[in-house]
Amino acid sequence: MAATGTAAAAATGRLLLLLLVGLTAPALALAGYIEWVNL
């Protein structure tokens, strides 16, 4: 039971991290592009 819960928590954490990176990278790229255009 504990091992299953740990695996699920690890998978959830990995998914959240992947989601965070997946959303942050385009946001940073867009912000950088906007700043570059505004120069």
A tleap script that builds the chain and sets N, CA, C and O, in Angstrom:
source leaprc.protein.ff14SB
mol = sequence {
  NMET ALA ALA THR GLY THR ALA ALA ALA ALA
  ALA THR GLY ARG LEU LEU LEU LEU LEU LEU
  VAL GLY LEU THR ALA PRO ALA LEU ALA LEU
  ALA GLY TYR ILE GLU TRP VAL ASN CLEU
}
set mol.1.N position { 0.830 -1.203 0.000 }
set mol.1.CA position { 0.000 0.000 0.000 }
set mol.1.C position { 0.871 1.263 0.000 }
set mol.1.O position { 0.648 2.192 -0.776 }
set mol.2.N position { 1.858 1.269 0.882 }
set mol.2.CA position { 2.716 2.451 0.995 }
set mol.2.C position { 3.504 2.676 -0.292 }
set mol.2.O position { 3.676 3.808 -0.746 }
set mol.3.N position { 3.982 1.565 -0.874 }
set mol.3.CA position { 4.765 1.676 -2.103 }
set mol.3.C position { 3.903 2.226 -3.239 }
set mol.3.O position { 4.357 3.046 -4.037 }
set mol.4.N position { 2.658 1.763 -3.298 }
set mol.4.CA position { 1.737 2.236 -4.337 }
set mol.4.C position { 1.468 3.730 -4.166 }
set mol.4.O position { 1.451 4.484 -5.139 }
set mol.5.N position { 1.258 4.144 -2.926 }
set mol.5.CA position { 1.004 5.554 -2.656 }
set mol.5.C position { 2.198 6.418 -3.012 }
set mol.5.O position { 2.050 7.518 -3.545 }
set mol.6.N position { 3.400 5.900 -2.706 }
set mol.6.CA position { 4.624 6.638 -3.014 }
set mol.6.C position { 4.803 6.766 -4.525 }
set mol.6.O position { 5.180 7.825 -5.028 }
set mol.7.N position { 4.530 5.676 -5.242 }
set mol.7.CA position { 4.650 5.697 -6.701 }
set mol.7.C position { 3.657 6.691 -7.302 }
set mol.7.O position { 3.984 7.429 -8.232 }
set mol.8.N position { 2.445 6.698 -6.758 }
set mol.8.CA position { 1.423 7.621 -7.255 }
set mol.8.C position { 1.829 9.062 -6.965 }
set mol.8.O position { 1.648 9.944 -7.804 }
set mol.9.N position { 2.375 9.297 -5.778 }
set mol.9.CA position { 2.813 10.647 -5.410 }
set mol.9.C position { 3.964 11.090 -6.309 }
set mol.9.O position { 4.014 12.241 -6.741 }
set mol.10.N position { 4.888 10.169 -6.590 }
set mol.10.CA position { 6.027 10.491 -7.457 }
set mol.10.C position { 5.547 10.800 -8.873 }
set mol.10.O position { 6.026 11.738 -9.511 }
set mol.11.N position { 4.594 10.001 -9.358 }
set mol.11.CA position { 4.057 10.221 -10.701 }
set mol.11.C position { 3.324 11.560 -10.767 }
set mol.11.O position { 3.442 12.294 -11.748 }
set mol.12.N position { 2.568 11.869 -9.714 }
set mol.12.CA position { 1.834 13.138 -9.665 }
set mol.12.C position { 2.805 14.315 -9.622 }
set mol.12.O position { 2.610 15.317 -10.310 }
set mol.13.N position { 3.850 14.186 -8.812 }
set mol.13.CA position { 4.857 15.239 -8.711 }
set mol.13.C position { 5.559 15.465 -10.038 }
set mol.13.O position { 5.822 16.601 -10.434 }
set mol.14.N position { 5.860 14.355 -10.726 }
set mol.14.CA position { 6.537 14.448 -12.021 }
set mol.14.C position { 5.618 15.121 -13.029 }
set mol.14.O position { 6.060 15.933 -13.841 }
set mol.15.N position { 4.336 14.776 -12.968 }
set mol.15.CA position { 3.361 15.364 -13.887 }
set mol.15.C position { 3.223 16.863 -13.641 }
set mol.15.O position { 3.158 17.652 -14.583 }
set mol.16.N position { 3.181 17.248 -12.364 }
set mol.16.CA position { 3.075 18.671 -12.020 }
set mol.16.C position { 4.321 19.430 -12.466 }
set mol.16.O position { 4.230 20.554 -12.959 }
set mol.17.N position { 5.485 18.806 -12.290 }
set mol.17.CA position { 6.739 19.444 -12.695 }
set mol.17.C position { 6.765 19.618 -14.210 }
set mol.17.O position { 7.168 20.661 -14.725 }
set mol.18.N position { 6.324 18.571 -14.913 }
set mol.18.CA position { 6.290 18.623 -16.373 }
set mol.18.C position { 5.333 19.714 -16.842 }
set mol.18.O position { 5.622 20.444 -17.790 }
set mol.19.N position { 4.187 19.814 -16.164 }
set mol.19.CA position { 3.189 20.834 -16.502 }
set mol.19.C position { 3.749 22.228 -16.236 }
set mol.19.O position { 3.564 23.145 -17.036 }
set mol.20.N position { 4.436 22.377 -15.102 }
set mol.20.CA position { 5.021 23.672 -14.740 }
set mol.20.C position { 6.050 24.103 -15.779 }
set mol.20.O position { 6.033 25.246 -16.236 }
set mol.21.N position { 6.947 23.190 -16.155 }
set mol.21.CA position { 7.972 23.496 -17.158 }
set mol.21.C position { 7.314 23.769 -18.509 }
set mol.21.O position { 7.706 24.686 -19.231 }
set mol.22.N position { 6.307 22.956 -18.839 }
set mol.22.CA position { 5.617 23.104 -20.117 }
set mol.22.C position { 4.903 24.444 -20.253 }
set mol.22.O position { 4.761 24.970 -21.357 }
set mol.23.N position { 4.459 24.992 -19.131 }
set mol.23.CA position { 3.775 26.286 -19.166 }
set mol.23.C position { 4.739 27.453 -19.005 }
set mol.23.O position { 4.525 28.528 -19.565 }
set mol.24.N position { 5.809 27.235 -18.232 }
set mol.24.CA position { 6.757 28.314 -17.956 }
set mol.24.C position { 7.637 28.631 -19.162 }
set mol.24.O position { 7.888 29.799 -19.457 }
set mol.25.N position { 8.106 27.597 -19.861 }
set mol.25.CA position { 8.991 27.811 -21.007 }
set mol.25.C position { 8.351 28.706 -22.080 }
set mol.25.O position { 8.979 29.680 -22.494 }
set mol.26.N position { 7.137 28.414 -22.541 }
set mol.26.CA position { 6.515 29.299 -23.535 }
set mol.26.C position { 6.252 30.705 -22.998 }
set mol.26.O position { 6.350 31.686 -23.735 }
set mol.27.N position { 5.917 30.796 -21.702 }
set mol.27.CA position { 5.663 32.105 -21.101 }
set mol.27.C position { 6.935 32.946 -21.106 }
set mol.27.O position { 6.898 34.134 -21.423 }
set mol.28.N position { 8.067 32.322 -20.751 }
set mol.28.CA position { 9.343 33.039 -20.757 }
set mol.28.C position { 9.741 33.407 -22.181 }
set mol.28.O position { 10.244 34.505 -22.421 }
set mol.29.N position { 9.524 32.509 -23.113 }
set mol.29.CA position { 9.855 32.778 -24.511 }
set mol.29.C position { 9.015 33.934 -25.038 }
set mol.29.O position { 9.524 34.811 -25.735 }
set mol.30.N position { 7.733 33.932 -24.705 }
set mol.30.CA position { 6.830 34.996 -25.142 }
set mol.30.C position { 7.229 36.326 -24.523 }
set mol.30.O position { 7.231 37.353 -25.202 }
set mol.31.N position { 7.569 36.314 -23.229 }
set mol.31.CA position { 7.986 37.543 -22.550 }
set mol.31.C position { 9.270 38.086 -23.172 }
set mol.31.O position { 9.400 39.292 -23.383 }
set mol.32.N position { 10.214 37.198 -23.465 }
set mol.32.CA position { 11.473 37.617 -24.084 }
set mol.32.C position { 11.231 38.189 -25.474 }
set mol.32.O position { 11.848 39.182 -25.860 }
set mol.33.N position { 10.330 37.559 -26.222 }
set mol.33.CA position { 10.007 38.030 -27.566 }
set mol.33.C position { 9.372 39.414 -27.514 }
set mol.33.O position { 9.711 40.292 -28.308 }
set mol.34.N position { 8.448 39.605 -26.574 }
set mol.34.CA position { 7.777 40.902 -26.418 }
set mol.34.C position { 8.791 41.991 -26.058 }
set mol.34.O position { 8.753 43.091 -26.608 }
set mol.35.N position { 9.701 41.672 -25.126 }
set mol.35.CA position { 10.720 42.660 -24.739 }
set mol.35.C position { 11.619 42.994 -25.922 }
set mol.35.O position { 11.983 44.153 -26.119 }
set mol.36.N position { 11.982 41.969 -26.722 }
set mol.36.CA position { 12.855 42.175 -27.874 }
set mol.36.C position { 12.153 43.039 -28.918 }
set mol.36.O position { 12.780 43.909 -29.523 }
set mol.37.N position { 10.860 42.810 -29.134 }
set mol.37.CA position { 10.089 43.592 -30.105 }
set mol.37.C position { 9.960 45.038 -29.629 }
set mol.37.O position { 9.990 45.965 -30.439 }
set mol.38.N position { 9.817 45.232 -28.320 }
set mol.38.CA position { 9.647 46.579 -27.778 }
set mol.38.C position { 10.932 47.399 -27.815 }
set mol.38.O position { 10.894 48.612 -27.607 }
set mol.39.N position { 12.070 46.756 -28.078 }
set mol.39.CA position { 13.306 47.517 -28.215 }
set mol.39.C position { 13.250 48.283 -29.536 }
set mol.39.O position { 14.191 49.003 -29.872 }
savepdb mol mol.pdb
quit
